[in-house]
Amino acid sequence: MNEDNVDRIDRNRRHFLTVATITTGVVGAGLATFPFLASLKPSARAQALGAPVEVAVGSLQPGEMIRVLWRGRLVFVLRRTATMLERLADGLDQLRDPDSAEVGQQPVYAVNATRSLRPEILVVEGSCTHLGCAPLEDFDLRPAENWHGGFFCPCHGSKFDLAGRVYKGVPAPTNLRVPPYRFVRDDLILIGQDTGAA
């Protein structure tokens, strides 16, 4: 074999080894990247925690409240009586944000006197806006105490009316949050999604 053929064979081998090494490296990098990228996809549990929650309100009696979990947060769903709705107009001067003007505390469709899509159904997060404690329901009217009914946080004394609006002079700075929600049917709401809110 002459020297030119040996050089050509060596160049071919080097070229083959270079291409094979680069190809193996690219394929290896791709295979190594795949599990990393797959790990960025939320788990089924995480997807379930972030999913909207259906709440049947058809059997909810006037004056009755249920608690549900949405995204790990407690949500109150209250069917207000006609009397409760009338009391929303009482003591507006005692409320810090009676018109729900604080941005981000409720969707646009809940910026109204009842803070709800339908007056009789209140949907609010059951977490005090002071330190996140869970307020207790206290729907009784006590005129001597100037209490028109609502929610009371026993931890630090924050008070909220029957629309989740915060009273003045309490530690909580803002109204209870209204999560996004919509009515799927007259007797079923979907918390966590408000596209097509009715």
Backbone as CSV, one residue per row, in Angstrom:
resi,resn,N_x,N_y,N_z,CA_x,CA_y,CA_z,C_x,C_y,C_z
1,MET,0.849,-1.176,0.000,0.000,0.000,0.000,0.891,1.235,0.000
2,ASN,0.559,2.151,-0.857,1.399,3.338,-0.892,0.939,4.349,0.166
3,GLU,1.787,5.332,0.334,1.583,6.312,1.405,0.337,7.172,1.178
4,ASP,-0.004,7.460,-0.073,-1.206,8.274,-0.352,-2.479,7.524,0.047
5,ASN,-2.508,6.226,-0.203,-3.682,5.437,0.179,-3.812,5.367,1.698
6,VAL,-2.693,5.246,2.399,-2.714,5.205,3.868,-3.233,6.531,4.422
7,ASP,-2.763,7.645,3.876,-3.244,8.966,4.334,-4.740,9.131,4.074
8,ARG,-5.214,8.664,2.889,-6.634,8.768,2.550,-7.468,7.904,3.503
9,ILE,-7.012,6.712,3.808,-7.724,5.823,4.733,-7.740,6.430,6.127
10,ASP,-6.603,6.990,6.562,-6.545,7.635,7.886,-7.510,8.829,7.953
11,ARG,-7.550,9.636,6.865,-8.482,10.779,6.833,-9.927,10.292,6.870
12,ASN,-10.230,9.246,6.158,-11.589,8.692,6.164,-11.966,8.175,7.550
13,ARG,-11.017,7.486,8.201,-11.280,6.977,9.554,-11.495,8.126,10.527
14,ARG,-10.621,9.140,10.437,-10.756,10.305,11.323,-12.098,11.008,11.074
15,HIS,-12.448,11.149,9.823,-13.722,11.787,9.486,-14.891,10.953,10.032
16,PHE,-14.832,9.639,9.835,-15.876,8.755,10.352,-15.961,8.851,11.878
17,LEU,-14.811,8.795,12.563,-14.795,8.880,14.030,-15.316,10.238,14.523
18,THR,-14.961,11.303,13.817,-15.437,12.640,14.195,-16.958,12.721,14.049
19,VAL,-17.483,12.270,12.907,-18.933,12.297,12.672,-19.641,11.392,13.667
20,ALA,-19.111,10.206,13.921,-19.730,9.270,14.865,-19.726,9.846,16.279
21,THR,-18.642,10.490,16.677,-18.550,11.078,18.017,-19.551,12.230,18.169
22,ILE,-19.621,13.087,17.166,-20.561,14.225,17.224,-21.998,13.715,17.248
23,THR,-22.301,12.733,16.403,-23.656,12.172,16.358,-24.025,11.540,17.692
24,THR,-23.103,10.757,18.270,-23.350,10.127,19.567,-23.554,11.188,20.648
25,GLY,-22.771,12.259,20.601,-22.913,13.340,21.582,-24.244,14.048,21.477
26,VAL,-24.686,14.322,20.242,-25.967,15.003,20.037,-27.117,14.113,20.491
27,VAL,-27.078,12.833,20.103,-28.131,11.906,20.520,-28.128,11.759,22.044
28,GLY,-26.953,11.633,22.640,-26.846,11.507,24.103,-27.373,12.733,24.820
29,ALA,-27.029,13.910,24.295,-27.526,15.150,24.908,-29.045,15.219,24.807
30,GLY,-29.586,14.807,23.654,-31.040,14.800,23.487,-31.718,13.844,24.451
31,LEU,-31.133,12.640,24.588,-31.702,11.661,25.515,-31.581,12.116,26.964
32,ALA,-30.501,12.811,27.286,-30.331,13.310,28.651,-31.280,14.472,28.939
33,THR,-31.601,15.259,27.930,-32.483,16.417,28.092,-33.941,15.998,28.240
34,PHE,-34.338,14.907,27.595,-35.734,14.476,27.609,-36.289,14.287,29.024
35,PRO,-35.612,13.535,29.926,-36.164,13.400,31.290,-36.266,14.743,32.016
36,PHE,-35.304,15.635,31.772,-35.352,16.945,32.407,-36.577,17.719,31.936
37,LEU,-36.795,17.738,30.628,-37.958,18.447,30.098,-39.255,17.787,30.548
38,ALA,-39.269,16.460,30.617,-40.462,15.750,31.080,-40.749,16.070,32.541
39,SER,-39.701,16.334,33.325,-39.904,16.647,34.747,-40.558,18.012,34.948
40,LEU,-40.480,18.872,33.949,-41.099,20.191,34.056,-42.618,20.141,33.895
41,LYS,-43.112,19.056,33.330,-44.560,18.891,33.172,-45.171,18.629,34.547
42,PRO,-46.247,19.333,34.908,-46.840,19.122,36.231,-47.354,17.687,36.393
43,SER,-47.238,17.190,37.592,-47.723,15.838,37.880,-49.243,15.814,37.846
44,ALA,-49.798,14.617,37.804,-51.258,14.481,37.806,-51.841,15.074,39.081
45,ARG,-51.133,14.891,40.197,-51.600,15.449,41.475,-51.607,16.974,41.420
46,ALA,-50.537,17.556,40.870,-50.460,19.017,40.765,-51.542,19.549,39.832
47,GLN,-51.781,18.828,38.740,-52.832,19.255,37.828,-54.194,19.180,38.502
48,ALA,-54.414,18.146,39.303,-55.694,18.000,40.003,-55.875,19.102,41.038
49,LEU,-54.781,19.473,41.728,-54.879,20.536,42.734,-55.219,21.882,42.109
50,GLY,-54.761,22.111,40.886,-55.020,23.382,40.228,-56.283,23.392,39.400
51,ALA,-56.931,22.255,39.311,-58.122,22.138,38.466,-59.321,22.848,39.102
52,PRO,-60.238,23.297,38.265,-61.471,23.872,38.800,-62.257,22.828,39.599
53,VAL,-63.075,23.304,40.528,-63.866,22.429,41.397,-65.340,22.706,41.158
54,GLU,-66.101,21.634,40.909,-67.543,21.777,40.750,-68.207,21.710,42.122
55,VAL,-69.166,22.594,42.338,-69.897,22.628,43.604,-71.393,22.656,43.295
56,ALA,-72.095,21.641,43.779,-73.546,21.579,43.605,-74.196,22.484,44.644
57,VAL,-74.974,23.443,44.171,-75.620,24.393,45.086,-77.137,24.241,45.079
58,GLY,-77.653,23.272,44.328,-79.099,23.081,44.216,-79.750,22.697,45.533
59,SER,-79.066,21.895,46.340,-79.641,21.448,47.613,-79.251,22.348,48.777
60,LEU,-78.467,23.384,48.497,-78.044,24.318,49.545,-79.242,25.165,49.980
61,GLN,-79.592,25.082,51.255,-80.755,25.799,51.776,-80.402,27.254,52.073
62,PRO,-81.370,28.180,52.010,-81.107,29.573,52.371,-80.538,29.665,53.791
63,GLY,-79.440,30.404,53.917,-78.766,30.542,55.206,-77.727,29.469,55.458
64,GLU,-77.602,28.501,54.545,-76.653,27.401,54.716,-75.360,27.695,53.946
65,MET,-74.229,27.270,54.524,-72.930,27.478,53.902,-72.175,26.154,53.845
66,ILE,-71.460,25.940,52.753,-70.583,24.773,52.658,-69.161,25.257,52.420
67,ARG,-68.225,24.393,52.738,-66.806,24.689,52.546,-66.246,23.686,51.543
68,VAL,-65.462,24.186,50.602,-64.806,23.317,49.626,-63.339,23.740,49.528
69,LEU,-62.518,22.836,49.018,-61.116,23.156,48.788,-60.880,23.354,47.302
70,TRP,-60.184,24.426,46.973,-59.777,24.714,45.607,-58.338,25.198,45.667
71,ARG,-57.454,24.499,44.963,-56.024,24.818,44.962,-55.454,24.890,46.374
72,GLY,-55.952,24.032,47.246,-55.461,23.999,48.619,-56.003,25.121,49.483
73,ARG,-56.924,25.904,48.951,-57.513,27.023,49.692,-58.952,26.689,50.071
74,LEU,-59.333,27.130,51.253,-60.698,26.956,51.713,-61.582,28.000,51.035
75,VAL,-62.722,27.557,50.505,-63.670,28.469,49.855,-65.035,28.276,50.505
76,PHE,-65.666,29.399,50.874,-67.010,29.380,51.447,-68.022,29.606,50.324
77,VAL,-69.065,28.795,50.310,-70.185,28.991,49.383,-71.430,29.120,50.247
78,LEU,-72.005,30.306,50.273,-73.142,30.625,51.141,-74.353,30.977,50.293
79,ARG,-75.482,30.339,50.603,-76.750,30.750,49.988,-77.391,31.729,50.962
80,ARG,-77.391,32.994,50.580,-77.925,34.036,51.469,-79.447,34.087,51.390
81,THR,-80.047,34.372,52.532,-81.498,34.543,52.593,-81.841,35.950,52.115
82,ALA,-83.119,36.199,51.896,-83.567,37.543,51.506,-83.219,38.546,52.599
83,THR,-83.337,38.129,53.852,-83.002,39.007,54.981,-81.514,39.335,54.982
84,MET,-80.681,38.349,54.717,-79.227,38.580,54.655,-78.895,39.592,53.558
85,LEU,-79.559,39.460,52.420,-79.314,40.388,51.318,-79.735,41.807,51.685
86,GLU,-80.842,41.934,52.412,-81.291,43.260,52.860,-80.278,43.881,53.810
87,ARG,-79.667,43.051,54.670,-78.713,43.567,55.657,-77.399,44.040,55.044
88,LEU,-77.141,43.719,53.778,-75.908,44.167,53.131,-75.824,45.687,53.040
89,ALA,-76.969,46.344,53.024,-76.990,47.813,52.936,-76.801,48.467,54.298
90,ASP,-76.884,47.680,55.389,-76.733,48.235,56.739,-75.255,48.400,57.092
91,GLY,-74.933,49.508,57.699,-73.586,49.723,58.229,-72.500,49.897,57.191
92,LEU,-72.848,50.403,56.013,-71.829,50.600,54.975,-70.725,51.551,55.423
93,ASP,-71.074,52.513,56.308,-70.077,53.462,56.800,-69.051,52.796,57.726
94,GLN,-69.342,51.582,58.182,-68.409,50.858,59.057,-67.424,49.999,58.269
95,LEU,-67.604,49.926,56.956,-66.767,49.062,56.123,-65.612,49.844,55.510
96,ARG,-64.467,49.192,55.404,-63.271,49.820,54.844,-63.385,49.982,53.321
97,ASP,-63.941,48.989,52.631,-64.055,49.018,51.169,-65.450,48.545,50.760
98,PRO,-66.494,49.347,51.056,-67.864,48.899,50.789,-68.177,48.718,49.306
99,ASP,-67.453,49.425,48.429,-67.723,49.341,46.990,-66.810,48.352,46.272
100,SER,-66.032,47.596,47.032,-65.094,46.618,46.450,-64.189,47.281,45.419
101,ALA,-63.636,48.427,45.780,-62.780,49.181,44.862,-61.353,48.642,44.815
102,GLU,-60.942,47.898,45.833,-59.589,47.334,45.867,-59.423,46.338,44.721
103,VAL,-58.510,46.636,43.818,-58.287,45.799,42.636,-57.625,44.486,43.047
104,GLY,-58.041,43.411,42.437,-57.427,42.115,42.689,-58.099,41.298,43.773
105,GLN,-59.082,41.847,44.456,-59.772,41.108,45.515,-60.961,40.322,44.981
106,GLN,-61.393,40.651,43.771,-62.531,39.970,43.177,-62.496,40.196,41.671
107,PRO,-63.071,39.259,40.910,-63.187,39.497,39.466,-64.114,40.684,39.199
108,VAL,-64.039,41.210,38.024,-64.828,42.395,37.659,-66.324,42.160,37.863
109,TYR,-66.798,40.955,37.549,-68.239,40.690,37.663,-68.707,40.636,39.115
110,ALA,-67.775,40.634,40.078,-68.165,40.620,41.489,-67.968,41.983,42.146
111,VAL,-67.736,43.008,41.362,-67.646,44.365,41.903,-69.061,44.933,41.895
112,ASN,-69.814,44.531,42.901,-71.193,44.996,43.054,-71.560,44.889,44.539
113,ALA,-72.758,45.285,44.886,-73.164,45.314,46.299,-73.154,43.938,46.949
114,THR,-73.377,42.875,46.164,-73.416,41.523,46.740,-72.096,40.774,46.555
115,ARG,-71.177,41.329,45.759,-69.885,40.709,45.435,-70.075,39.294,44.888
116,SER,-71.032,39.163,43.989,-71.338,37.837,43.459,-71.980,37.942,42.078
117,LEU,-71.993,36.803,41.373,-72.673,36.738,40.086,-74.184,36.776,40.265
118,ARG,-74.659,36.018,41.237,-76.084,35.994,41.574,-76.196,36.382,43.036
119,PRO,-77.071,37.321,43.357,-77.128,37.865,44.715,-77.213,36.827,45.824
120,GLU,-77.967,35.760,45.623,-78.172,34.814,46.727,-76.976,33.907,46.992
121,ILE,-76.055,33.741,46.040,-74.923,32.835,46.214,-73.633,33.643,46.377
122,LEU,-73.009,33.522,47.544,-71.727,34.167,47.810,-70.631,33.113,47.728
123,VAL,-69.571,33.422,46.999,-68.410,32.545,46.898,-67.192,33.383,47.275
124,VAL,-66.575,33.083,48.421,-65.382,33.805,48.866,-64.368,32.816,49.424
125,GLU,-63.098,33.207,49.340,-62.057,32.398,49.952,-62.165,32.556,51.462
126,GLY,-62.110,31.441,52.158,-62.230,31.442,53.613,-60.900,31.635,54.290
127,SER,-60.210,32.696,53.921,-58.892,32.997,54.471,-58.824,34.477,54.791
128,CYS,-58.646,34.788,56.061,-58.571,36.185,56.489,-57.411,36.866,55.768
129,THR,-57.638,38.061,55.289,-56.609,38.781,54.537,-55.556,39.404,55.443
130,HIS,-55.642,39.168,56.734,-54.613,39.641,57.656,-53.453,38.660,57.676
131,LEU,-53.660,37.466,58.247,-52.595,36.469,58.343,-53.016,35.100,57.813
132,GLY,-54.144,35.031,57.140,-54.556,33.779,56.520,-55.327,32.830,57.409
133,CYS,-55.765,33.280,58.576,-56.576,32.426,59.454,-57.937,32.171,58.792
134,ALA,-58.643,31.177,59.285,-59.965,30.858,58.732,-61.052,31.529,59.565
135,PRO,-61.756,32.502,59.009,-62.836,33.148,59.754,-63.992,32.175,60.005
136,LEU,-64.728,32.445,61.059,-65.905,31.641,61.401,-67.151,32.384,60.944
137,GLU,-68.172,31.646,60.575,-69.425,32.292,60.194,-70.191,32.678,61.458
138,ASP,-70.771,33.843,61.407,-71.609,34.340,62.498,-72.696,35.173,61.826
139,PHE,-73.767,34.500,61.416,-74.794,35.136,60.606,-75.901,35.788,61.427
140,ASP,-75.834,35.709,62.759,-76.872,36.295,63.616,-76.778,37.814,63.623
141,LEU,-77.929,38.435,63.703,-78.015,39.895,63.804,-78.010,40.269,65.282
142,ARG,-77.073,41.173,65.655,-77.008,41.658,67.037,-76.867,43.183,67.013
143,PRO,-78.009,43.875,66.947,-77.968,45.341,66.850,-77.233,46.008,68.006
144,ALA,-77.327,45.455,69.206,-76.655,46.065,70.363,-75.141,46.095,70.170
145,GLU,-74.607,45.121,69.445,-73.163,45.060,69.178,-72.817,45.675,67.825
146,ASN,-73.829,46.220,67.141,-73.633,46.790,65.817,-73.123,45.728,64.837
147,TRP,-73.646,44.507,64.982,-73.238,43.383,64.141,-74.409,42.973,63.257
148,HIS,-74.171,43.012,61.945,-75.217,42.705,60.967,-75.072,41.287,60.401
149,GLY,-74.157,40.536,60.952,-73.903,39.169,60.483,-72.771,39.143,59.478
150,GLY,-72.078,38.017,59.456,-70.973,37.888,58.510,-69.967,36.863,58.992
151,PHE,-68.686,37.236,58.897,-67.592,36.339,59.259,-66.688,37.031,60.270
152,PHE,-66.234,36.260,61.249,-65.398,36.796,62.318,-64.156,35.932,62.443
153,CYS,-62.983,36.568,62.455,-61.726,35.844,62.615,-61.342,35.899,64.088
154,PRO,-61.434,34.775,64.813,-61.169,34.787,66.248,-59.694,35.005,66.600
155,CYS,-58.804,34.789,65.654,-57.371,34.911,65.951,-56.969,36.342,66.304
156,HIS,-57.395,37.301,65.489,-56.980,38.684,65.708,-58.134,39.676,65.659
157,GLY,-59.361,39.166,65.536,-60.528,40.035,65.651,-61.003,40.708,64.376
158,SER,-60.553,40.261,63.230,-61.042,40.861,61.984,-62.489,40.449,61.742
159,LYS,-63.267,41.380,61.168,-64.683,41.129,60.903,-64.988,41.453,59.445
160,PHE,-65.878,40.642,58.873,-66.306,40.809,57.490,-67.826,40.673,57.446
161,ASP,-68.472,41.446,56.574,-69.934,41.374,56.493,-70.367,40.178,55.648
162,LEU,-71.654,40.097,55.348,-72.226,38.971,54.616,-71.847,38.950,53.131
163,ALA,-71.059,39.923,52.685,-70.508,39.917,51.332,-68.990,39.754,51.389
164,GLY,-68.462,39.511,52.586,-67.021,39.349,52.741,-66.264,40.665,52.744
165,ARG,-66.964,41.789,52.979,-66.314,43.109,53.015,-65.790,43.368,54.422
166,VAL,-64.581,43.855,54.526,-63.910,44.035,55.807,-64.394,45.302,56.528
167,TYR,-64.484,45.180,57.840,-64.844,46.327,58.676,-63.627,47.221,58.885
168,LYS,-63.880,48.465,59.214,-62.804,49.389,59.573,-62.293,49.032,60.970
169,GLY,-61.059,49.410,61.252,-60.507,49.268,62.594,-60.162,47.843,62.991
170,VAL,-59.985,46.955,62.026,-59.584,45.578,62.321,-58.260,45.313,61.600
171,PRO,-57.534,44.275,62.002,-56.228,44.023,61.375,-56.277,43.680,59.880
172,ALA,-57.329,43.022,59.422,-57.401,42.642,58.008,-57.443,43.892,57.134
173,PRO,-56.575,43.977,56.126,-56.524,45.194,55.309,-57.534,45.244,54.176
174,THR,-57.983,44.078,53.705,-58.858,44.062,52.524,-60.000,43.076,52.703
175,ASN,-60.955,43.168,51.796,-62.097,42.250,51.773,-61.616,40.817,51.524
176,LEU,-62.466,39.855,51.882,-62.164,38.465,51.534,-62.122,38.355,50.009
177,ARG,-61.223,37.547,49.493,-61.081,37.401,48.040,-62.225,36.569,47.463
178,VAL,-62.669,36.973,46.291,-63.655,36.206,45.529,-62.868,35.481,44.434
179,PRO,-62.872,34.150,44.447,-62.137,33.430,43.404,-62.887,33.496,42.079
180,PRO,-62.216,33.212,40.977,-62.957,33.140,39.714,-63.934,31.979,39.769
181,TYR,-65.136,32.194,39.314,-66.131,31.119,39.280,-67.212,31.461,38.267
182,ARG,-67.983,30.451,37.924,-69.098,30.662,37.008,-70.175,29.624,37.285
183,PHE,-71.367,29.908,36.823,-72.468,28.953,36.922,-72.461,28.098,35.660
184,VAL,-72.335,26.788,35.853,-72.428,25.850,34.736,-73.905,25.620,34.433
185,ARG,-74.671,25.436,35.500,-76.140,25.337,35.452,-76.640,26.132,36.648
186,ASP,-77.951,26.243,36.776,-78.526,26.960,37.911,-78.135,26.328,39.241
187,ASP,-77.890,25.023,39.240,-77.592,24.318,40.493,-76.144,23.867,40.603
188,LEU,-75.260,24.366,39.725,-73.866,23.917,39.730,-72.933,25.067,39.387
189,ILE,-71.954,25.307,40.276,-70.952,26.329,39.985,-69.597,25.657,39.809
190,LEU,-68.741,26.336,39.078,-67.392,25.862,38.827,-66.446,26.908,39.397
191,ILE,-65.736,26.544,40.461,-64.784,27.460,41.099,-63.422,27.243,40.456
192,GLY,-62.796,28.343,40.052,-61.483,28.259,39.447,-61.489,28.569,37.964
193,GLN,-62.673,28.787,37.426,-62.790,29.113,36.009,-63.989,30.035,35.831
194,ASP,-63.758,31.150,35.175,-64.885,32.068,34.989,-65.148,32.393,33.521
195,THR,-64.529,31.644,32.621,-64.790,31.868,31.196,-66.251,31.558,30.930
196,GLY,-66.938,32.502,30.359,-68.358,32.322,30.078,-69.196,32.465,31.328
197,ALA,-68.740,33.276,32.285,-69.497,33.463,33.527,-70.895,33.933,33.223
198,ALA,-71.851,33.326,33.911,-73.259,33.671,33.690,-73.864,34.263,34.938
